[in-house]
Amino acid sequence: MADHEGGCVCGEVRFKLTDTPLIVHCCHCRWCQRETGSAFALNAMIESNRIVTLNGHPEKVKIPSESGKGQKILRCPTCRIALWSHYAGADEALSFVRVGTLDSPDQLPPDAHIFTSSRQSWLKVSDGKPEFLEFYRKRDVWRKEALERLQILMGKA
């Protein structure tokens, strides 16, 4: 796998993914819409130890989340661009990288569309990827290798 490199808009923070993401979600929930100011968020889920910071020091900012458990967003301390997040379920072991911060975001298209029950009515999805009104069971959607990596990460291997 070629490394996927990315960074913020001002260039202070640069990073790379050293492995293939576990999965890429296109999330259409209202929370992601509000947080991004867009119709959806495109996140590549990957083990945090497979993100290498090449330059700069992202700042961790804790914000509320729809679950009520909060989320930590790592942002450039200068331009404030959100680079990746940690959600309460896996704490900081798992990162949700904003695909749009990668130098070649088109290399990581979504594997699935989630929370389509709140998708913007004008947005028509025609990429043939699975769509879920809310969420799904991982074993029904994830690649076998990704499931195995997640089990190792969560100490269940």
C-alpha positions in Angstrom: 0.0 0.0 0.0 1.3 3.5 -0.8 1.3 5.9 2.1 -1.5 8.4 2.1 -0.1 11.8 3.1 -2.1 14.8 4.1 -2.2 17.9 6.2 -3.9 21.1 7.0 -4.4 24.1 4.7 -1.6 26.2 6.1 0.9 23.4 6.0 1.9 23.5 9.6 0.7 19.9 10.2 1.5 17.0 7.9 0.8 13.4 8.5 0.7 10.0 6.7 -1.3 6.8 7.0 1.0 3.8 7.0 -1.7 1.3 6.2 -5.0 0.9 4.4 -7.9 2.3 6.5 -10.2 -0.3 8.1 -13.1 1.3 6.3 -14.2 4.6 4.8 -17.6 6.0 5.9 -19.6 8.7 4.2 -21.7 9.8 7.1 -24.8 11.7 6.4 -26.0 12.3 10.0 -27.1 15.8 11.0 -24.2 16.0 13.5 -21.6 15.5 10.8 -23.4 18.0 8.6 -23.3 20.6 11.3 -19.7 19.9 12.3 -18.4 20.1 8.7 -20.8 22.7 7.4 -21.4 20.3 4.5 -23.8 17.6 3.4 -21.7 14.7 4.8 -18.4 13.8 6.4 -16.0 11.4 4.7 -13.9 9.6 7.4 -11.2 6.9 7.0 -11.2 4.8 10.1 -7.7 3.5 11.0 -5.7 2.5 14.0 -4.1 5.6 15.6 -0.7 4.0 15.7 -0.8 3.9 11.9 -0.9 7.6 11.6 2.5 9.2 11.6 2.8 13.0 12.2 5.5 14.3 9.8 5.4 17.9 10.7 3.8 20.0 13.4 1.8 19.1 16.5 -2.0 18.7 16.1 -4.0 20.2 19.0 -6.6 18.0 20.7 -9.9 19.7 21.2 -12.8 18.0 23.1 -16.3 18.8 21.8 -19.7 17.4 22.5 -21.0 14.5 20.3 -24.5 13.2 19.5 -23.9 10.2 21.8 -23.3 12.5 24.7 -19.8 10.9 25.3 -17.9 13.6 23.5 -15.3 13.5 20.8 -11.7 14.6 20.5 -10.8 16.4 17.3 -7.1 16.9 16.4 -6.8 20.2 14.6 -3.9 22.3 13.3 -3.2 24.9 16.0 -2.8 27.6 13.4 -5.5 27.2 10.7 -7.8 25.1 13.0 -8.6 22.5 10.2 -9.9 19.2 11.7 -7.5 16.4 10.7 -8.9 13.4 12.5 -11.2 12.5 15.5 -11.3 10.1 18.3 -14.8 8.9 19.5 -15.5 7.6 22.9 -16.2 3.9 21.8 -12.5 3.2 21.0 -11.1 6.2 22.8 -7.7 7.2 21.2 -6.8 3.8 19.8 -8.9 4.4 16.7 -8.9 7.5 14.5 -11.4 8.9 12.0 -9.2 10.7 9.5 -11.0 13.4 7.4 -10.4 12.1 3.9 -10.5 15.7 2.5 -7.3 16.5 4.3 -5.3 13.9 2.3 -3.3 15.0 -0.7 -5.1 12.5 -2.9 -8.6 12.1 -1.4 -9.9 10.4 -4.5 -7.8 7.4 -3.6 -10.1 6.7 -0.6 -13.7 6.7 -1.8 -16.4 5.6 0.7 -17.0 1.9 1.4 -20.4 2.6 2.8 -22.9 5.5 3.3 -24.3 5.6 6.8 -27.1 7.5 8.5 -28.7 8.1 5.1 -32.1 8.6 6.9 -30.8 12.2 7.3 -29.1 12.6 3.9 -29.8 15.9 2.2 -32.8 15.4 0.0 -31.0 17.0 -3.0 -28.1 14.6 -2.8 -28.3 11.6 -5.0 -25.8 8.8 -4.4 -25.0 6.7 -7.4 -21.7 5.1 -6.5 -23.1 1.6 -5.9 -21.8 1.4 -2.4 -24.0 0.0 0.4 -26.3 2.5 2.1 -27.7 2.3 5.6 -30.5 4.3 7.1 -28.5 4.3 10.4 -25.6 2.0 11.0 -24.8 -1.6 10.3 -23.2 -4.8 11.8 -19.4 -4.7 11.1 -19.2 -8.3 10.2 -21.7 -7.7 7.4 -19.8 -4.9 5.8 -16.1 -4.9 6.8 -13.3 -6.8 5.0 -12.1 -9.9 6.9 -8.6 -8.4 7.3 -10.1 -5.2 8.7 -12.2 -7.1 11.3 -9.1 -9.0 12.4 -7.1 -5.8 12.8 -10.0 -4.3 14.9 -10.1 -7.4 17.1 -6.3 -7.0 17.7 -6.7 -3.3 18.5 -9.5 -3.9 21.0 -7.5 -6.8 22.6 -10.0 -9.4 21.6 -7.7 -11.4 19.3 
